[in-house]
Amino acid sequence: MKWDEIQELPCSVARALSIFGDRWTLLILRDCFIGIKRFDKFQKSIGLSRHRLADRLTKLVEHGVLRKVPYQEKPLRYEYKLTSKGVELYPVLMSLAKWGDTWMDNGDGPPIEYMHTKCQHKMTIQACCSECGEEINPKEVIPQVGPGLRAYADNIEKAK
C-alpha cells in the first residue's frame, strides 16, 4: 500500500495520519494553539519553505481542520483559524508534549508548562476513562471490532 492510500484503511489512526502524519503539520497545529494565524508568522516560527507551508495549510483547510479567513483586502491576505474539528486535536498535542517532557527533555525539565485558568494550577494532560473517570492503563483496555470495521468487512465480502 502506498502512503497516499492510507486513508482507505479501516483504521482511525491510519486515517488521521493521512492528514497529520508529518512533523510539519503537527508544528503548524502547535502554532495555531499558541495563537499564530498568519502565513508569515508560521514560516518564521517553523522555518518551513513557502511551498511546503502552503501545501500543508491547504490540506488542513481542505479537511476542515483550519478555515481561511481574509484579514486584508488590498492585497488580499488570509489568516488561518482552528475550526471545532481542529480544536479537538488539542489533547493529541498535549499528549505529545507530555511524552516529550518525560522522555526528551535532556534532564532540563519541560520547555513549556501549562496552567489551567479555572483552578490556577500547573497541569498535564491525563487520559481517563469517559465512563468511570479512572486513568487509562493500556493493559486494562481491550480493543473490540466496531461498526466501521464490520462495514468494511461486509464490503470486502460483497466484492468477492
C-alpha positions as CSV (number, residue, x, y, z in Angstrom):
1,M,0.0,0.0,0.0
2,K,1.2,3.5,-0.8
3,W,1.3,6.3,1.7
4,D,-1.3,8.3,-0.2
5,E,-3.8,5.4,0.1
6,I,-3.5,5.1,3.9
7,Q,-6.8,6.9,4.4
8,E,-8.6,4.0,2.8
9,L,-7.7,1.6,5.6
10,P,-10.4,0.7,8.2
11,C,-8.3,2.2,11.0
12,S,-8.9,5.5,12.7
13,V,-5.2,6.0,13.4
14,A,-4.2,5.4,9.7
15,R,-7.0,7.8,8.6
16,A,-5.8,10.5,11.0
17,L,-2.2,10.0,9.9
18,S,-3.3,10.6,6.3
19,I,-3.8,14.2,7.3
20,F,-1.4,14.7,10.3
21,G,1.3,12.2,9.5
22,D,4.2,14.5,9.1
23,R,6.1,16.7,11.6
24,W,5.4,20.0,9.8
25,T,1.6,19.6,10.1
26,L,1.8,19.0,13.8
27,L,4.1,22.0,14.3
28,I,1.6,24.2,12.3
29,L,-1.1,23.0,14.7
30,R,1.1,23.6,17.7
31,D,1.5,27.2,16.5
32,C,-2.3,27.6,15.9
33,F,-2.9,26.7,19.6
34,I,-0.4,29.4,20.7
35,G,-2.2,32.0,18.6
36,I,-0.3,32.1,15.3
37,K,-2.7,32.7,12.4
38,R,-0.7,34.2,9.5
39,F,1.4,32.6,6.9
40,D,4.5,34.7,7.5
41,K,4.3,34.0,11.3
42,F,4.0,30.3,10.7
43,Q,7.0,30.4,8.3
44,K,9.1,32.4,10.8
45,S,8.2,30.1,13.7
46,I,8.7,26.8,11.9
47,G,11.3,27.7,9.2
48,L,9.4,25.8,6.5
49,S,9.6,26.7,2.8
50,R,6.8,28.8,1.4
51,H,5.7,26.0,-1.0
52,R,5.6,23.3,1.7
53,L,3.9,25.5,4.2
54,A,1.2,26.5,1.6
55,D,0.7,22.8,0.8
56,R,0.2,21.8,4.5
57,L,-2.1,24.8,5.2
58,T,-4.2,24.0,2.1
59,K,-4.5,20.4,3.2
60,L,-5.7,21.4,6.7
61,V,-8.3,23.8,5.2
62,E,-9.5,21.1,2.7
63,H,-10.0,18.7,5.6
64,G,-11.9,21.3,7.7
65,V,-9.2,21.5,10.5
66,L,-8.5,25.2,9.7
67,R,-10.5,27.8,8.0
68,K,-9.0,30.5,5.8
69,V,-10.3,34.0,6.7
70,P,-9.4,37.2,4.9
71,Y,-7.9,39.9,7.1
72,Q,-6.8,42.3,4.4
73,E,-8.3,43.2,1.1
74,K,-5.6,45.0,-0.9
75,P,-3.6,42.9,-1.4
76,L,-5.9,40.0,-0.3
77,R,-4.4,38.2,2.6
78,Y,-5.7,35.4,4.8
79,E,-5.2,34.1,8.3
80,Y,-5.9,30.5,9.4
81,K,-8.1,29.8,12.3
82,L,-8.8,26.5,14.0
83,T,-12.3,25.0,13.4
84,S,-14.1,22.9,16.1
85,K,-12.6,19.9,14.3
86,G,-9.1,21.4,14.7
87,V,-9.7,22.3,18.4
88,E,-10.4,18.7,19.1
89,L,-6.8,18.0,18.3
90,Y,-5.6,19.8,21.5
91,P,-5.5,16.7,23.6
92,V,-3.3,15.0,21.0
93,L,-0.8,17.8,21.0
94,M,-0.9,18.0,24.8
95,S,-0.2,14.2,25.0
96,L,2.7,14.6,22.6
97,A,4.1,17.5,24.7
98,K,3.7,15.4,27.9
99,W,5.6,12.5,26.2
100,G,8.3,14.9,25.0
101,D,8.6,16.4,28.5
102,T,9.0,13.0,30.1
103,W,11.3,11.3,27.5
104,M,13.0,14.1,25.5
105,D,13.8,16.9,28.0
106,N,17.6,16.2,28.3
107,G,17.1,16.5,32.1
108,D,16.3,20.2,31.9
109,G,12.6,19.8,32.5
110,P,9.7,20.9,30.3
111,P,10.3,23.9,28.0
112,I,6.7,25.0,28.5
113,E,4.4,24.5,31.5
114,Y,0.6,24.7,31.2
115,M,-1.7,26.4,33.7
116,H,-5.4,25.6,33.9
117,T,-7.1,29.0,34.1
118,K,-10.1,27.8,36.1
119,C,-8.1,26.4,39.1
120,Q,-4.8,28.4,38.5
121,H,-2.7,25.2,38.8
122,K,0.0,23.9,36.5
123,M,-1.3,20.8,34.8
124,T,-0.5,18.0,32.5
125,I,-2.9,16.0,30.3
126,Q,-4.1,12.7,31.6
127,A,-6.1,10.1,29.7
128,C,-9.1,9.0,31.7
129,C,-12.0,6.6,31.0
130,S,-15.0,8.5,29.8
131,E,-17.3,6.3,31.9
132,C,-15.6,5.9,35.3
133,G,-13.0,8.6,35.3
134,E,-10.1,6.3,36.1
135,E,-6.7,6.9,34.5
136,I,-6.2,4.7,31.4
137,N,-3.8,1.8,31.6
138,P,-3.2,0.2,28.2
139,K,-3.1,-3.2,29.9
140,E,-6.7,-2.7,31.0
141,V,-8.1,-1.8,27.6
142,I,-9.4,-4.4,25.1
143,P,-9.9,-3.2,21.5
144,Q,-13.1,-4.6,20.0
145,V,-14.5,-4.7,16.5
146,G,-16.6,-1.6,15.9
147,P,-19.3,-0.8,13.3
148,G,-16.8,0.8,10.9
149,L,-14.7,-2.4,10.7
150,R,-17.8,-4.6,10.4
151,A,-19.0,-2.4,7.4
152,Y,-15.5,-2.7,5.8
153,A,-15.6,-6.5,6.2
154,D,-19.1,-6.6,4.7
155,N,-18.0,-4.6,1.7
156,I,-15.0,-6.8,1.1
157,E,-17.2,-9.9,1.3
158,K,-19.7,-8.4,-1.2
159,A,-16.9,-7.6,-3.6
160,K,-15.9,-11.3,-3.8
